[in-house]
Amino acid sequence: MALKITVIGTGYLGATHAAAMAELGFEVLGLDVVPEKVATLAAGRVPMYEPGLEELLNRHVAGLEGSSGRLRFTTSWDELEDFGGDVHFVCVNTPQKHGEYACDMSYVDAAFTSLAPRVKGGALVVGKSTVPVGSADRLARLLADHAPEGVDLAWNPEFLREGFAVRDTLHPDRIVAGVDGARAEKLLREVYATPIAEGSPFVVTDFPTAELVKTSANSFLATKISFINAMAEVCEAAGGDVVKLAEAIGHDERIGKKFLRAGIGFGGGCLPKDIRAFMARAGELGADQALTFLREVDSINMRRRGHMVELAREAVGGGSFLGTRVAVLGATFKPDSDDVRDSPALNVAGQIHLQGGQVTVYDPKGMDNARLVFPTLGYADSALEAVRGADVVLHLTEWQEFGELDPASLGRVALRRIMLDGRNALDGAKWREAGWTYRAMGRPRA
Ligand SMILES: NC(=O)c1ccc[n+]([C@@H]2O[C@H](COP(=O)([O-])OP(=O)(O)OC[C@H]3O[C@@H](n4cnc5c(N)ncnc54)[C@H](O)[C@@H]3O)[C@@H](O)[C@H]2O)c1
C-alpha cells in the first residue's frame, strides 16, 4: 500500500511539497495553523504565486472535480492523528530572531511538540525546515521523550527555488538524507523512489552534515552574488564593465556563469536570514572565525541597496528626493514569485519614499504582499502607469515583462527619460536608442 504522508506547515515549501507528494502517488494530509491558508488550499487555490502549483493542487485536492482525491488540508491535530501517517514532513518557518542574527526555532519546536504524541509507533518524522546545526540531535531527543516507541527522525533539507518550486520538488538536483539508521534511509528512499529512478543523486549523511549542507549551499550562493557585486563596486571606481567581466570569468568552468549578475543583490525569506543564523550558530560552537567572511558578504549585499538609492538621487539632481517622482518596476525579491520578504526592490523603494520621494511601484505578482508590508508607497496597475510623470525609473526585479517593455511608449509618458537598471537585465542599447539615459550597476556611463 502507498505510504501515507503528512506535511506540517503549508507555506511556500510545505504547500508545494504536499502537492508534489500527492503527484508521486501518496495519500497526503497537509496541516497548518492558519485557517485561511488551509481553506484556500483545500479549495484548490494557492495563497501565494508559484507557477504550476495551482494545476498540481487541482489534480489532487479531495473533493475537486476530476482530482485524484489524494490530497487534503486541515488545521486539526486530531485529524492528523487519525490519519495515521507513515512519514511526517515538518516544513514550518524558521525566521531570524527579532533583534538578533540567530534563527527563531519556536515554530519548529511547537510543531514537533504537537506532533510527537500524535504519531504512530514506527513512523518517520522528517525535518525539512532550514535549521541551525545541532537542532536535529535535540529534536530526536524530544521525539524519544514524547513520541511512541520506534519513531525515527531524518533531516532532509530543501533546495527548491521559488518560481521553480514544483519542478525542483518533483525533479530535485539532489536529495540529502540526514539519518541515524538504516530504517529512516529506507523509508526516505521509498518516498523519493521516482526522482531517484530518474537519476536524482541521493546523498546519505548524519544529522549535522545534512543541516550544514543547506546552510553552506546558501552561504556559497550568497558569496557568489556578493563577489560579483564587489567586482561591480571596483568596476564603478575604475571605469570597468562588470557585465563583460562576469561573461569573461564565467567561461572558466570552475567559476561558471550562474549567479554572476551584478545588481542590487539578494533578499527573500532564505539567503539573508540563513547566512546570519549560520554565523550566529558558528559563534555558539566556537567556530565564529570560520564564517567572518559572511559578515562581509552580508554588508556588500546591503550596501548595494544604498548604492541604488544614491544612483537615483544623482539622477534627480543630487540633492533631496522631495518633490521628485520615482517609478519602481518590481517589488518581489526575485521574478516569478510574489514573495516580498526582505526584498531589495521594496527596500530601495521604501528608502526613497522615507526620504521624501513620491514613489510609485508596479510588480506583476507582488502588489498585494507589497501593500501589506509598505502601505504608504504609491502603487500602479501597470508599468506604464507607474512611469507616468516620473523623473526617474528604477528597474529592480528582473521580471520578463520588464524586459519586453517598449521604451518608446514609456518615454512618451515619463517626465524625464532616465532608466536605472538595478538588475543589469535590460537591453541598454534599446533604451538608449529610444532616447533614454540608461545606467546600470557596475557599468560605465554611456
Ligand atoms: N521558501 C523557500 O524557497 C524555501 C526553500 C528552501 C527551504 N526553505 C525553508 O523552509 C522553511 C519554510 O519556509 P517557507 O518559505 O515555506 O515559510 P512560510 O512562512 O511560507 O511557511 C511556513 C508555514 O508554517 C506554518 N506554521 C508555523 N508554525 C506552525 C505549526 N506549529 N504547526 C503547523 N504549521 C505551522 C505557517 O503558518 C506557514 O504557513 C524555512 O525553514 C525555510 O528556510 C524555504
The ligand as an SDF file (V2000), in Angstrom:
LIG
                    3D

 44 48  0  0  0  0  0  0  0  0999 V2000
   10.6150   29.3720    0.5280 N   0  0  0  0  0  0  0  0  0  0  0  0
   11.6670   28.7570    0.0130 C   0  0  0  0  0  0  0  0  0  0  0  0
   12.0470   28.9770   -1.1440 O   0  0  0  0  0  0  0  0  0  0  0  0
   12.4460   27.7540    0.8230 C   0  0  0  0  0  0  0  0  0  0  0  0
   13.3960   26.9420    0.1730 C   0  0  0  0  0  0  0  0  0  0  0  0
   14.1320   26.0310    0.9230 C   0  0  0  0  0  0  0  0  0  0  0  0
   13.9520   25.9690    2.2990 C   0  0  0  0  0  0  0  0  0  0  0  0
   13.0490   26.7930    2.9060 N   0  0  0  0  0  0  0  0  0  0  0  0
   12.8800   26.6660    4.3520 C   0  0  0  0  0  0  0  0  0  0  0  0
   11.6290   26.0560    4.5770 O   0  0  0  0  0  0  0  0  0  0  0  0
   11.0290   26.5330    5.7820 C   0  0  0  0  0  0  0  0  0  0  0  0
    9.6620   27.0840    5.4570 C   0  0  0  0  0  0  0  0  0  0  0  0
    9.8090   28.2020    4.5910 O   0  0  0  0  0  0  0  0  0  0  0  0
    8.5750   28.8280    3.8070 P   0  0  0  0  0  0  0  0  0  0  0  0
    9.1470   29.8310    2.8840 O   0  0  0  0  0  0  0  0  0  0  0  0
    7.7040   27.7520    3.3010 O   0  0  0  0  0  0  0  0  0  0  0  0
    7.8410   29.5940    5.0330 O   0  0  0  0  0  0  0  0  0  0  0  0
    6.3200   30.0640    5.0930 P   0  0  0  0  0  0  0  0  0  0  0  0
    6.2960   31.1320    6.1450 O   0  0  0  0  0  0  0  0  0  0  0  0
    5.8210   30.3680    3.7240 O   0  0  0  0  0  0  0  0  0  0  0  0
    5.5270   28.7760    5.6040 O   0  0  0  0  0  0  0  0  0  0  0  0
    5.6040   28.2630    6.8790 C   0  0  0  0  0  0  0  0  0  0  0  0
    4.2310   27.7560    7.2670 C   0  0  0  0  0  0  0  0  0  0  0  0
    4.3050   27.0730    8.5180 O   0  0  0  0  0  0  0  0  0  0  0  0
    3.1250   27.3480    9.2480 C   0  0  0  0  0  0  0  0  0  0  0  0
    3.3430   27.0690   10.6760 N   0  0  0  0  0  0  0  0  0  0  0  0
    4.0410   27.7830   11.5870 C   0  0  0  0  0  0  0  0  0  0  0  0
    4.0180   27.1620   12.7700 N   0  0  0  0  0  0  0  0  0  0  0  0
    3.3080   26.0210   12.6110 C   0  0  0  0  0  0  0  0  0  0  0  0
    2.9560   24.9530   13.4880 C   0  0  0  0  0  0  0  0  0  0  0  0
    3.3570   24.9350   14.7580 N   0  0  0  0  0  0  0  0  0  0  0  0
    2.2180   23.9520   13.0020 N   0  0  0  0  0  0  0  0  0  0  0  0
    1.8110   23.9470   11.7100 C   0  0  0  0  0  0  0  0  0  0  0  0
    2.1210   24.9210   10.8370 N   0  0  0  0  0  0  0  0  0  0  0  0
    2.8690   25.9600   11.2840 C   0  0  0  0  0  0  0  0  0  0  0  0
    2.8520   28.8160    8.9400 C   0  0  0  0  0  0  0  0  0  0  0  0
    1.5180   29.1620    9.2200 O   0  0  0  0  0  0  0  0  0  0  0  0
    3.2000   28.8630    7.4540 C   0  0  0  0  0  0  0  0  0  0  0  0
    2.0850   28.6180    6.6400 O   0  0  0  0  0  0  0  0  0  0  0  0
   12.0250   27.5520    6.3350 C   0  0  0  0  0  0  0  0  0  0  0  0
   12.8760   26.9200    7.2420 O   0  0  0  0  0  0  0  0  0  0  0  0
   12.8020   27.9870    5.1000 C   0  0  0  0  0  0  0  0  0  0  0  0
   14.0800   28.4900    5.4320 O   0  0  0  0  0  0  0  0  0  0  0  0
   12.2810   27.6480    2.1920 C   0  0  0  0  0  0  0  0  0  0  0  0
  1  2  1  0
  2  3  2  0
  2  4  1  0
  4  5  1  0
  4 44  2  0
  5  6  2  0
  6  7  1  0
  7  8  2  0
  8  9  1  0
  8 44  1  0
  9 10  1  0
  9 42  1  0
 10 11  1  0
 11 12  1  0
 11 40  1  0
 12 13  1  0
 13 14  1  0
 14 15  2  0
 14 16  1  0
 14 17  1  0
 17 18  1  0
 18 19  2  0
 18 20  1  0
 18 21  1  0
 21 22  1  0
 22 23  1  0
 23 24  1  0
 23 38  1  0
 24 25  1  0
 25 26  1  0
 25 36  1  0
 26 27  1  0
 26 35  1  0
 27 28  2  0
 28 29  1  0
 29 30  1  0
 29 35  2  0
 30 31  1  0
 30 32  2  0
 32 33  1  0
 33 34  2  0
 34 35  1  0
 36 37  1  0
 36 38  1  0
 38 39  1  0
 40 41  1  0
 40 42  1  0
 42 43  1  0
M  CHG  2   8   1  16  -1
M  END
$$$$
